Amino acid sequence: MRIAGHSTTVRLEEAFWQVLDEMARREGLSTSRLISVLYEEALERHGAAPNFASLLRTVCLLYRGMIPPEG
């Protein structure tokens, strides 16, 4: 997939891909576009996304309500 104009690979367990697919459908985006948006938001907020796969896993868990959001 391409993120921020760069070809990259993201390795995630199938369960996380399923959640990302669901999130993308709900937002009316392709999964690749959703992932690009999440990457862009991470850069805007933190200036970098050094462990992007972990960020995606966390987003999925937050989406599923398994981690309460910070206040």
mmCIF file of the N, C-alpha and C atoms, coordinates in Angstrom:
data_MODEL
# 
_entry.id   MODEL 
# 
loop_
_atom_site.group_PDB 
_atom_site.id 
_atom_site.type_symbol 
_atom_site.label_atom_id 
_atom_site.label_alt_id 
_atom_site.label_comp_id 
_atom_site.label_asym_id 
_atom_site.label_entity_id 
_atom_site.label_seq_id 
_atom_site.pdbx_PDB_ins_code 
_atom_site.Cartn_x 
_atom_site.Cartn_y 
_atom_site.Cartn_z 
_atom_site.occupancy 
_atom_site.B_iso_or_equiv 
_atom_site.pdbx_formal_charge 
_atom_site.auth_seq_id 
_atom_site.auth_comp_id 
_atom_site.auth_asym_id 
_atom_site.auth_atom_id 
_atom_site.pdbx_PDB_model_num 
ATOM 1   N N  . MET A 1 1  ? 0.835   -1.174  0.000  1.00 0.00 ? 1  MET A N  1 
ATOM 2   C CA . MET A 1 1  ? 0.000   0.000   0.000  1.00 0.00 ? 1  MET A CA 1 
ATOM 3   C C  . MET A 1 1  ? 0.875   1.231   0.000  1.00 0.00 ? 1  MET A C  1 
ATOM 4   N N  . ARG A 1 2  ? 0.283   2.348   -0.328 1.00 0.00 ? 2  ARG A N  1 
ATOM 5   C CA . ARG A 1 2  ? 1.005   3.616   -0.342 1.00 0.00 ? 2  ARG A CA 1 
ATOM 6   C C  . ARG A 1 2  ? 0.494   4.492   0.797  1.00 0.00 ? 2  ARG A C  1 
ATOM 7   N N  . ILE A 1 3  ? 1.420   5.005   1.573  1.00 0.00 ? 3  ILE A N  1 
ATOM 8   C CA . ILE A 1 3  ? 1.094   5.937   2.661  1.00 0.00 ? 3  ILE A CA 1 
ATOM 9   C C  . ILE A 1 3  ? 1.977   7.158   2.466  1.00 0.00 ? 3  ILE A C  1 
ATOM 10  N N  . ALA A 1 4  ? 1.328   8.303   2.385  1.00 0.00 ? 4  ALA A N  1 
ATOM 11  C CA . ALA A 1 4  ? 2.045   9.570   2.195  1.00 0.00 ? 4  ALA A CA 1 
ATOM 12  C C  . ALA A 1 4  ? 2.971   9.500   0.983  1.00 0.00 ? 4  ALA A C  1 
ATOM 13  N N  . GLY A 1 5  ? 2.515   8.830   -0.071 1.00 0.00 ? 5  GLY A N  1 
ATOM 14  C CA . GLY A 1 5  ? 3.279   8.756   -1.302 1.00 0.00 ? 5  GLY A CA 1 
ATOM 15  C C  . GLY A 1 5  ? 4.391   7.723   -1.320 1.00 0.00 ? 5  GLY A C  1 
ATOM 16  N N  . HIS A 1 6  ? 4.517   6.947   -0.237 1.00 0.00 ? 6  HIS A N  1 
ATOM 17  C CA . HIS A 1 6  ? 5.570   5.940   -0.151 1.00 0.00 ? 6  HIS A CA 1 
ATOM 18  C C  . HIS A 1 6  ? 4.958   4.552   -0.111 1.00 0.00 ? 6  HIS A C  1 
ATOM 19  N N  . SER A 1 7  ? 5.570   3.645   -0.839 1.00 0.00 ? 7  SER A N  1 
ATOM 20  C CA . SER A 1 7  ? 5.139   2.250   -0.815 1.00 0.00 ? 7  SER A CA 1 
ATOM 21  C C  . SER A 1 7  ? 5.599   1.630   0.496  1.00 0.00 ? 7  SER A C  1 
ATOM 22  N N  . THR A 1 8  ? 4.698   0.959   1.188  1.00 0.00 ? 8  THR A N  1 
ATOM 23  C CA . THR A 1 8  ? 5.044   0.375   2.480  1.00 0.00 ? 8  THR A CA 1 
ATOM 24  C C  . THR A 1 8  ? 4.235   -0.885  2.738  1.00 0.00 ? 8  THR A C  1 
ATOM 25  N N  . THR A 1 9  ? 4.665   -1.640  3.710  1.00 0.00 ? 9  THR A N  1 
ATOM 26  C CA . THR A 1 9  ? 3.969   -2.848  4.136  1.00 0.00 ? 9  THR A CA 1 
ATOM 27  C C  . THR A 1 9  ? 3.591   -2.685  5.595  1.00 0.00 ? 9  THR A C  1 
ATOM 28  N N  . VAL A 1 10 ? 2.375   -3.057  5.921  1.00 0.00 ? 10 VAL A N  1 
ATOM 29  C CA . VAL A 1 10 ? 1.923   -3.057  7.311  1.00 0.00 ? 10 VAL A CA 1 
ATOM 30  C C  . VAL A 1 10 ? 1.500   -4.482  7.632  1.00 0.00 ? 10 VAL A C  1 
ATOM 31  N N  . ARG A 1 11 ? 2.119   -5.059  8.638  1.00 0.00 ? 11 ARG A N  1 
ATOM 32  C CA . ARG A 1 11 ? 1.780   -6.428  9.046  1.00 0.00 ? 11 ARG A CA 1 
ATOM 33  C C  . ARG A 1 11 ? 0.902   -6.382  10.288 1.00 0.00 ? 11 ARG A C  1 
ATOM 34  N N  . LEU A 1 12 ? -0.300  -6.909  10.119 1.00 0.00 ? 12 LEU A N  1 
ATOM 35  C CA . LEU A 1 12 ? -1.256  -6.989  11.218 1.00 0.00 ? 12 LEU A CA 1 
ATOM 36  C C  . LEU A 1 12 ? -1.930  -8.345  11.189 1.00 0.00 ? 12 LEU A C  1 
ATOM 37  N N  . GLU A 1 13 ? -2.427  -8.754  12.334 1.00 0.00 ? 13 GLU A N  1 
ATOM 38  C CA . GLU A 1 13 ? -3.211  -9.975  12.407 1.00 0.00 ? 13 GLU A CA 1 
ATOM 39  C C  . GLU A 1 13 ? -4.537  -9.761  11.687 1.00 0.00 ? 13 GLU A C  1 
ATOM 40  N N  . GLU A 1 14 ? -5.118  -10.838 11.170 1.00 0.00 ? 14 GLU A N  1 
ATOM 41  C CA . GLU A 1 14 ? -6.350  -10.776 10.383 1.00 0.00 ? 14 GLU A CA 1 
ATOM 42  C C  . GLU A 1 14 ? -7.476  -10.062 11.128 1.00 0.00 ? 14 GLU A C  1 
ATOM 43  N N  . ALA A 1 15 ? -7.605  -10.274 12.420 1.00 0.00 ? 15 ALA A N  1 
ATOM 44  C CA . ALA A 1 15 ? -8.681  -9.640  13.198 1.00 0.00 ? 15 ALA A CA 1 
ATOM 45  C C  . ALA A 1 15 ? -8.600  -8.119  13.111 1.00 0.00 ? 15 ALA A C  1 
ATOM 46  N N  . PHE A 1 16 ? -7.382  -7.575  13.108 1.00 0.00 ? 16 PHE A N  1 
ATOM 47  C CA . PHE A 1 16 ? -7.224  -6.119  13.011 1.00 0.00 ? 16 PHE A CA 1 
ATOM 48  C C  . PHE A 1 16 ? -7.578  -5.628  11.608 1.00 0.00 ? 16 PHE A C  1 
ATOM 49  N N  . TRP A 1 17 ? -7.215  -6.389  10.574 1.00 0.00 ? 17 TRP A N  1 
ATOM 50  C CA . TRP A 1 17 ? -7.605  -6.007  9.212  1.00 0.00 ? 17 TRP A CA 1 
ATOM 51  C C  . TRP A 1 17 ? -9.121  -5.977  9.083  1.00 0.00 ? 17 TRP A C  1 
ATOM 52  N N  . GLN A 1 18 ? -9.791  -6.914  9.716  1.00 0.00 ? 18 GLN A N  1 
ATOM 53  C CA . GLN A 1 18 ? -11.253 -6.943  9.652  1.00 0.00 ? 18 GLN A CA 1 
ATOM 54  C C  . GLN A 1 18 ? -11.853 -5.696  10.288 1.00 0.00 ? 18 GLN A C  1 
ATOM 55  N N  . VAL A 1 19 ? -11.309 -5.283  11.421 1.00 0.00 ? 19 VAL A N  1 
ATOM 56  C CA . VAL A 1 19 ? -11.803 -4.074  12.084 1.00 0.00 ? 19 VAL A CA 1 
ATOM 57  C C  . VAL A 1 19 ? -11.513 -2.847  11.215 1.00 0.00 ? 19 VAL A C  1 
ATOM 58  N N  . LEU A 1 20 ? -10.319 -2.768  10.644 1.00 0.00 ? 20 LEU A N  1 
ATOM 59  C CA . LEU A 1 20 ? -9.994  -1.632  9.771  1.00 0.00 ? 20 LEU A CA 1 
ATOM 60  C C  . LEU A 1 20 ? -10.916 -1.597  8.556  1.00 0.00 ? 20 LEU A C  1 
ATOM 61  N N  . ASP A 1 21 ? -11.222 -2.761  7.988  1.00 0.00 ? 21 ASP A N  1 
ATOM 62  C CA . ASP A 1 21 ? -12.169 -2.820  6.862  1.00 0.00 ? 21 ASP A CA 1 
ATOM 63  C C  . ASP A 1 21 ? -13.536 -2.293  7.276  1.00 0.00 ? 21 ASP A C  1 
ATOM 64  N N  . GLU A 1 22 ? -13.996 -2.700  8.461  1.00 0.00 ? 22 GLU A N  1 
ATOM 65  C CA . GLU A 1 22 ? -15.293 -2.243  8.967  1.00 0.00 ? 22 GLU A CA 1 
ATOM 66  C C  . GLU A 1 22 ? -15.289 -0.732  9.181  1.00 0.00 ? 22 GLU A C  1 
ATOM 67  N N  . MET A 1 23 ? -14.219 -0.224  9.795  1.00 0.00 ? 23 MET A N  1 
ATOM 68  C CA . MET A 1 23 ? -14.106 1.219   10.033 1.00 0.00 ? 23 MET A CA 1 
ATOM 69  C C  . MET A 1 23 ? -14.145 1.976   8.712  1.00 0.00 ? 23 MET A C  1 
ATOM 70  N N  . ALA A 1 24 ? -13.415 1.483   7.730  1.00 0.00 ? 24 ALA A N  1 
ATOM 71  C CA . ALA A 1 24 ? -13.364 2.145   6.425  1.00 0.00 ? 24 ALA A CA 1 
ATOM 72  C C  . ALA A 1 24 ? -14.744 2.170   5.774  1.00 0.00 ? 24 ALA A C  1 
ATOM 73  N N  . ARG A 1 25 ? -15.446 1.055   5.814  1.00 0.00 ? 25 ARG A N  1 
ATOM 74  C CA . ARG A 1 25 ? -16.797 1.012   5.241  1.00 0.00 ? 25 ARG A CA 1 
ATOM 75  C C  . ARG A 1 25 ? -17.700 2.035   5.905  1.00 0.00 ? 25 ARG A C  1 
ATOM 76  N N  . ARG A 1 26 ? -17.637 2.120   7.225  1.00 0.00 ? 26 ARG A N  1 
ATOM 77  C CA . ARG A 1 26 ? -18.485 3.075   7.953  1.00 0.00 ? 26 ARG A CA 1 
ATOM 78  C C  . ARG A 1 26 ? -18.162 4.516   7.597  1.00 0.00 ? 26 ARG A C  1 
ATOM 79  N N  . GLU A 1 27 ? -16.909 4.776   7.249  1.00 0.00 ? 27 GLU A N  1 
ATOM 80  C CA . GLU A 1 27 ? -16.478 6.133   6.892  1.00 0.00 ? 27 GLU A CA 1 
ATOM 81  C C  . GLU A 1 27 ? -16.616 6.410   5.399  1.00 0.00 ? 27 GLU A C  1 
ATOM 82  N N  . GLY A 1 28 ? -16.988 5.392   4.623  1.00 0.00 ? 28 GLY A N  1 
ATOM 83  C CA . GLY A 1 28 ? -17.112 5.569   3.183  1.00 0.00 ? 28 GLY A CA 1 
ATOM 84  C C  . GLY A 1 28 ? -15.770 5.678   2.473  1.00 0.00 ? 28 GLY A C  1 
ATOM 85  N N  . LEU A 1 29 ? -14.756 5.029   3.032  1.00 0.00 ? 29 LEU A N  1 
ATOM 86  C CA . LEU A 1 29 ? -13.399 5.075   2.487  1.00 0.00 ? 29 LEU A CA 1 
ATOM 87  C C  . LEU A 1 29 ? -12.922 3.667   2.147  1.00 0.00 ? 29 LEU A C  1 
ATOM 88  N N  . SER A 1 30 ? -11.901 3.601   1.324  1.00 0.00 ? 30 SER A N  1 
ATOM 89  C CA . SER A 1 30 ? -11.208 2.323   1.156  1.00 0.00 ? 30 SER A CA 1 
ATOM 90  C C  . SER A 1 30 ? -10.359 2.113   2.408  1.00 0.00 ? 30 SER A C  1 
ATOM 91  N N  . THR A 1 31 ? -9.985  0.882   2.657  1.00 0.00 ? 31 THR A N  1 
ATOM 92  C CA . THR A 1 31 ? -9.139  0.605   3.818  1.00 0.00 ? 31 THR A CA 1 
ATOM 93  C C  . THR A 1 31 ? -7.799  1.317   3.677  1.00 0.00 ? 31 THR A C  1 
ATOM 94  N N  . SER A 1 32 ? -7.250  1.331   2.478  1.00 0.00 ? 32 SER A N  1 
ATOM 95  C CA . SER A 1 32 ? -5.974  2.031   2.253  1.00 0.00 ? 32 SER A CA 1 
ATOM 96  C C  . SER A 1 32 ? -6.094  3.518   2.560  1.00 0.00 ? 32 SER A C  1 
ATOM 97  N N  . ARG A 1 33 ? -7.193  4.120   2.149  1.00 0.00 ? 33 ARG A N  1 
ATOM 98  C CA . ARG A 1 33 ? -7.386  5.555   2.410  1.00 0.00 ? 33 ARG A CA 1 
ATOM 99  C C  . ARG A 1 33 ? -7.547  5.815   3.906  1.00 0.00 ? 33 ARG A C  1 
ATOM 100 N N  . LEU A 1 34 ? -8.304  4.964   4.591  1.00 0.00 ? 34 LEU A N  1 
ATOM 101 C CA . LEU A 1 34 ? -8.456  5.111   6.043  1.00 0.00 ? 34 LEU A CA 1 
ATOM 102 C C  . LEU A 1 34 ? -7.097  5.052   6.724  1.00 0.00 ? 34 LEU A C  1 
ATOM 103 N N  . ILE A 1 35 ? -6.276  4.099   6.328  1.00 0.00 ? 35 ILE A N  1 
ATOM 104 C CA . ILE A 1 35 ? -4.950  3.959   6.934  1.00 0.00 ? 35 ILE A CA 1 
ATOM 105 C C  . ILE A 1 35 ? -4.110  5.196   6.647  1.00 0.00 ? 35 ILE A C  1 
ATOM 106 N N  . SER A 1 36 ? -4.213  5.743   5.454  1.00 0.00 ? 36 SER A N  1 
ATOM 107 C CA . SER A 1 36 ? -3.485  6.980   5.123  1.00 0.00 ? 36 SER A CA 1 
ATOM 108 C C  . SER A 1 36 ? -3.951  8.145   5.990  1.00 0.00 ? 36 SER A C  1 
ATOM 109 N N  . VAL A 1 37 ? -5.256  8.237   6.198  1.00 0.00 ? 37 VAL A N  1 
ATOM 110 C CA . VAL A 1 37 ? -5.807  9.304   7.049  1.00 0.00 ? 37 VAL A CA 1 
ATOM 111 C C  . VAL A 1 37 ? -5.277  9.153   8.477  1.00 0.00 ? 37 VAL A C  1 
ATOM 112 N N  . LEU A 1 38 ? -5.280  7.937   8.993  1.00 0.00 ? 38 LEU A N  1 
ATOM 113 C CA . LEU A 1 38 ? -4.773  7.711   10.353 1.00 0.00 ? 38 LEU A CA 1 
ATOM 114 C C  . LEU A 1 38 ? -3.296  8.084   10.449 1.00 0.00 ? 38 LEU A C  1 
ATOM 115 N N  . TYR A 1 39 ? -2.533  7.756   9.423  1.00 0.00 ? 39 TYR A N  1 
ATOM 116 C CA . TYR A 1 39 ? -1.114  8.108   9.400  1.00 0.00 ? 39 TYR A CA 1 
ATOM 117 C C  . TYR A 1 39 ? -0.940  9.625   9.395  1.00 0.00 ? 39 TYR A C  1 
ATOM 118 N N  . GLU A 1 40 ? -1.695  10.306  8.542  1.00 0.00 ? 40 GLU A N  1 
ATOM 119 C CA . GLU A 1 40 ? -1.614  11.763  8.465  1.00 0.00 ? 40 GLU A CA 1 
ATOM 120 C C  . GLU A 1 40 ? -1.983  12.404  9.793  1.00 0.00 ? 40 GLU A C  1 
ATOM 121 N N  . GLU A 1 41 ? -3.010  11.873  10.470 1.00 0.00 ? 41 GLU A N  1 
ATOM 122 C CA . GLU A 1 41 ? -3.401  12.411  11.771 1.00 0.00 ? 41 GLU A CA 1 
ATOM 123 C C  . GLU A 1 41 ? -2.311  12.193  12.810 1.00 0.00 ? 41 GLU A C  1 
ATOM 124 N N  . ALA A 1 42 ? -1.660  11.030  12.768 1.00 0.00 ? 42 ALA A N  1 
ATOM 125 C CA . ALA A 1 42 ? -0.563  10.766  13.709 1.00 0.00 ? 42 ALA A CA 1 
ATOM 126 C C  . ALA A 1 42 ? 0.582   11.752  13.486 1.00 0.00 ? 42 ALA A C  1 
ATOM 127 N N  . LEU A 1 43 ? 0.887   12.025  12.233 1.00 0.00 ? 43 LEU A N  1 
ATOM 128 C CA . LEU A 1 43 ? 1.948   12.997  11.939 1.00 0.00 ? 43 LEU A CA 1 
ATOM 129 C C  . LEU A 1 43 ? 1.578   14.389  12.428 1.00 0.00 ? 43 LEU A C  1 
ATOM 130 N N  . GLU A 1 44 ? 0.329   14.786  12.207 1.00 0.00 ? 44 GLU A N  1 
ATOM 131 C CA . GLU A 1 44 ? -0.120  16.112  12.656 1.00 0.00 ? 44 GLU A CA 1 
ATOM 132 C C  . GLU A 1 44 ? -0.039  16.248  14.167 1.00 0.00 ? 44 GLU A C  1 
ATOM 133 N N  . ARG A 1 45 ? -0.433  15.207  14.887 1.00 0.00 ? 45 ARG A N  1 
ATOM 134 C CA . ARG A 1 45 ? -0.480  15.289  16.353 1.00 0.00 ? 45 ARG A CA 1 
ATOM 135 C C  . ARG A 1 45 ? 0.865   15.074  17.007 1.00 0.00 ? 45 ARG A C  1 
ATOM 136 N N  . HIS A 1 46 ? 1.686   14.167  16.436 1.00 0.00 ? 46 HIS A N  1 
ATOM 137 C CA . HIS A 1 46 ? 2.908   13.749  17.131 1.00 0.00 ? 46 HIS A CA 1 
ATOM 138 C C  . HIS A 1 46 ? 4.186   13.975  16.333 1.00 0.00 ? 46 HIS A C  1 
ATOM 139 N N  . GLY A 1 47 ? 4.045   14.371  15.073 1.00 0.00 ? 47 GLY A N  1 
ATOM 140 C CA . GLY A 1 47 ? 5.226   14.626  14.259 1.00 0.00 ? 47 GLY A CA 1 
ATOM 141 C C  . GLY A 1 47 ? 5.859   13.387  13.657 1.00 0.00 ? 47 GLY A C  1 
ATOM 142 N N  . ALA A 1 48 ? 5.415   12.202  14.095 1.00 0.00 ? 48 ALA A N  1 
ATOM 143 C CA . ALA A 1 48 ? 5.969   10.947  13.586 1.00 0.00 ? 48 ALA A CA 1 
ATOM 144 C C  . ALA A 1 48 ? 5.031   9.805   13.962 1.00 0.00 ? 48 ALA A C  1 
ATOM 145 N N  . ALA A 1 49 ? 5.252   8.680   13.324 1.00 0.00 ? 49 ALA A N  1 
ATOM 146 C CA . ALA A 1 49 ? 4.502   7.457   13.651 1.00 0.00 ? 49 ALA A CA 1 
ATOM 147 C C  . ALA A 1 49 ? 5.479   6.289   13.587 1.00 0.00 ? 49 ALA A C  1 
ATOM 148 N N  . PRO A 1 50 ? 6.411   6.227   14.561 1.00 0.00 ? 50 PRO A N  1 
ATOM 149 C CA . PRO A 1 50 ? 7.492   5.241   14.477 1.00 0.00 ? 50 PRO A CA 1 
ATOM 150 C C  . PRO A 1 50 ? 7.034   3.781   14.533 1.00 0.00 ? 50 PRO A C  1 
ATOM 151 N N  . ASN A 1 51 ? 5.968   3.495   15.241 1.00 0.00 ? 51 ASN A N  1 
ATOM 152 C CA . ASN A 1 51 ? 5.465   2.118   15.294 1.00 0.00 ? 51 ASN A CA 1 
ATOM 153 C C  . ASN A 1 51 ? 4.012   2.143   14.838 1.00 0.00 ? 51 ASN A C  1 
ATOM 154 N N  . PHE A 1 52 ? 3.839   2.320   13.547 1.00 0.00 ? 52 PHE A N  1 
ATOM 155 C CA . PHE A 1 52 ? 2.516   2.527   12.979 1.00 0.00 ? 52 PHE A CA 1 
ATOM 156 C C  . PHE A 1 52 ? 1.616   1.306   13.144 1.00 0.00 ? 52 PHE A C  1 
ATOM 157 N N  . ALA A 1 53 ? 2.173   0.108   13.075 1.00 0.00 ? 53 ALA A N  1 
ATOM 158 C CA . ALA A 1 53 ? 1.353   -1.105  13.253 1.00 0.00 ? 53 ALA A CA 1 
ATOM 159 C C  . ALA A 1 53 ? 0.746   -1.120  14.656 1.00 0.00 ? 53 ALA A C  1 
ATOM 160 N N  . SER A 1 54 ? 1.507   -0.728  15.650 1.00 0.00 ? 54 SER A N  1 
ATOM 161 C CA . SER A 1 54 ? 0.972   -0.672  17.016 1.00 0.00 ? 54 SER A CA 1 
ATOM 162 C C  . SER A 1 54 ? -0.104  0.395   17.132 1.00 0.00 ? 54 SER A C  1 
ATOM 163 N N  . LEU A 1 55 ? 0.100   1.516   16.462 1.00 0.00 ? 55 LEU A N  1 
ATOM 164 C CA . LEU A 1 55 ? -0.913  2.560   16.456 1.00 0.00 ? 55 LEU A CA 1 
ATOM 165 C C  . LEU A 1 55 ? -2.215  2.018   15.857 1.00 0.00 ? 55 LEU A C  1 
ATOM 166 N N  . LEU A 1 56 ? -2.123  1.294   14.737 1.00 0.00 ? 56 LEU A N  1 
ATOM 167 C CA . LEU A 1 56 ? -3.319  0.737   14.114 1.00 0.00 ? 56 LEU A CA 1 
ATOM 168 C C  . LEU A 1 56 ? -4.017  -0.266  15.034 1.00 0.00 ? 56 LEU A C  1 
ATOM 169 N N  . ARG A 1 57 ? -3.237  -1.096  15.708 1.00 0.00 ? 57 ARG A N  1 
ATOM 170 C CA . ARG A 1 57 ? -3.838  -2.052  16.658 1.00 0.00 ? 57 ARG A CA 1 
ATOM 171 C C  . ARG A 1 57 ? -4.588  -1.305  17.765 1.00 0.00 ? 57 ARG A C  1 
ATOM 172 N N  . THR A 1 58 ? -3.979  -0.247  18.280 1.00 0.00 ? 58 THR A N  1 
ATOM 173 C CA . THR A 1 58 ? -4.609  0.541   19.340 1.00 0.00 ? 58 THR A CA 1 
ATOM 174 C C  . THR A 1 58 ? -5.896  1.199   18.843 1.00 0.00 ? 58 THR A C  1 
ATOM 175 N N  . VAL A 1 59 ? -5.861  1.758   17.647 1.00 0.00 ? 59 VAL A N  1 
ATOM 176 C CA . VAL A 1 59 ? -7.059  2.368   17.058 1.00 0.00 ? 59 VAL A CA 1 
ATOM 177 C C  . VAL A 1 59 ? -8.177  1.331   16.959 1.00 0.00 ? 59 VAL A C  1 
ATOM 178 N N  . CYS A 1 60 ? -7.837  0.125   16.536 1.00 0.00 ? 60 CYS A N  1 
ATOM 179 C CA . CYS A 1 60 ? -8.841  -0.942  16.421 1.00 0.00 ? 60 CYS A CA 1 
ATOM 180 C C  . CYS A 1 60 ? -9.444  -1.285  17.779 1.00 0.00 ? 60 CYS A C  1 
ATOM 181 N N  . LEU A 1 61 ? -8.598  -1.384  18.796 1.00 0.00 ? 61 LEU A N  1 
ATOM 182 C CA . LEU A 1 61 ? -9.095  -1.698  20.138 1.00 0.00 ? 61 LEU A CA 1 
ATOM 183 C C  . LEU A 1 61 ? -9.969  -0.574  20.678 1.00 0.00 ? 61 LEU A C  1 
ATOM 184 N N  . LEU A 1 62 ? -9.569  0.669   20.435 1.00 0.00 ? 62 LEU A N  1 
ATOM 185 C CA . LEU A 1 62 ? -10.403 1.804   20.846 1.00 0.00 ? 62 LEU A CA 1 
ATOM 186 C C  . LEU A 1 62 ? -11.743 1.768   20.130 1.00 0.00 ? 62 LEU A C  1 
ATOM 187 N N  . TYR A 1 63 ? -11.726 1.472   18.846 1.00 0.00 ? 63 TYR A N  1 
ATOM 188 C CA . TYR A 1 63 ? -12.945 1.398   18.050 1.00 0.00 ? 63 TYR A CA 1 
ATOM 189 C C  . TYR A 1 63 ? -13.889 0.336   18.603 1.00 0.00 ? 63 TYR A C  1 
ATOM 190 N N  . ARG A 1 64 ? -13.336 -0.770  19.009 1.00 0.00 ? 64 ARG A N  1 
ATOM 191 C CA . ARG A 1 64 ? -14.139 -1.863  19.571 1.00 0.00 ? 64 ARG A CA 1 
ATOM 192 C C  . ARG A 1 64 ? -14.518 -1.623  21.029 1.00 0.00 ? 64 ARG A C  1 
ATOM 193 N N  . GLY A 1 65 ? -14.025 -0.534  21.620 1.00 0.00 ? 65 GLY A N  1 
ATOM 194 C CA . GLY A 1 65 ? -14.385 -0.212  23.000 1.00 0.00 ? 65 GLY A CA 1 
ATOM 195 C C  . GLY A 1 65 ? -13.644 -1.010  24.038 1.00 0.00 ? 65 GLY A C  1 
ATOM 196 N N  . MET A 1 66 ? -12.502 -1.584  23.656 1.00 0.00 ? 66 MET A N  1 
ATOM 197 C CA . MET A 1 66 ? -11.751 -2.412  24.582 1.00 0.00 ? 66 MET A CA 1 
ATOM 198 C C  . MET A 1 66 ? -10.794 -1.595  25.434 1.00 0.00 ? 66 MET A C  1 
ATOM 199 N N  . ILE A 1 67 ? -10.511 -0.362  25.003 1.00 0.00 ? 67 ILE A N  1 
ATOM 200 C CA . ILE A 1 67 ? -9.647  0.529   25.774 1.00 0.00 ? 67 ILE A CA 1 
ATOM 201 C C  . ILE A 1 67 ? -10.443 1.823   25.953 1.00 0.00 ? 67 ILE A C  1 
ATOM 202 N N  . PRO A 1 68 ? -10.689 2.253   27.180 1.00 0.00 ? 68 PRO A N  1 
ATOM 203 C CA . PRO A 1 68 ? -11.420 3.511   27.351 1.00 0.00 ? 68 PRO A CA 1 
ATOM 204 C C  . PRO A 1 68 ? -10.596 4.684   26.839 1.00 0.00 ? 68 PRO A C  1 
ATOM 205 N N  . PRO A 1 69 ? -11.212 5.625   26.124 1.00 0.00 ? 69 PRO A N  1 
ATOM 206 C CA . PRO A 1 69 ? -10.468 6.779   25.613 1.00 0.00 ? 69 PRO A CA 1 
ATOM 207 C C  . PRO A 1 69 ? -9.975  7.659   26.751 1.00 0.00 ? 69 PRO A C  1 
ATOM 208 N N  . GLU A 1 70 ? -8.834  8.320   26.514 1.00 0.00 ? 70 GLU A N  1 
ATOM 209 C CA . GLU A 1 70 ? -8.311  9.251   27.519 1.00 0.00 ? 70 GLU A CA 1 
ATOM 210 C C  . GLU A 1 70 ? -9.150  10.513  27.498 1.00 0.00 ? 70 GLU A C  1 
ATOM 211 N N  . GLY A 1 71 ? -9.315  11.106  28.653 1.00 0.00 ? 71 GLY A N  1 
ATOM 212 C CA . GLY A 1 71 ? -10.165 12.189  28.871 1.00 0.00 ? 71 GLY A CA 1 
ATOM 213 C C  . GLY A 1 71 ? -10.048 13.482  28.339 1.00 0.00 ? 71 GLY A C  1 
# 
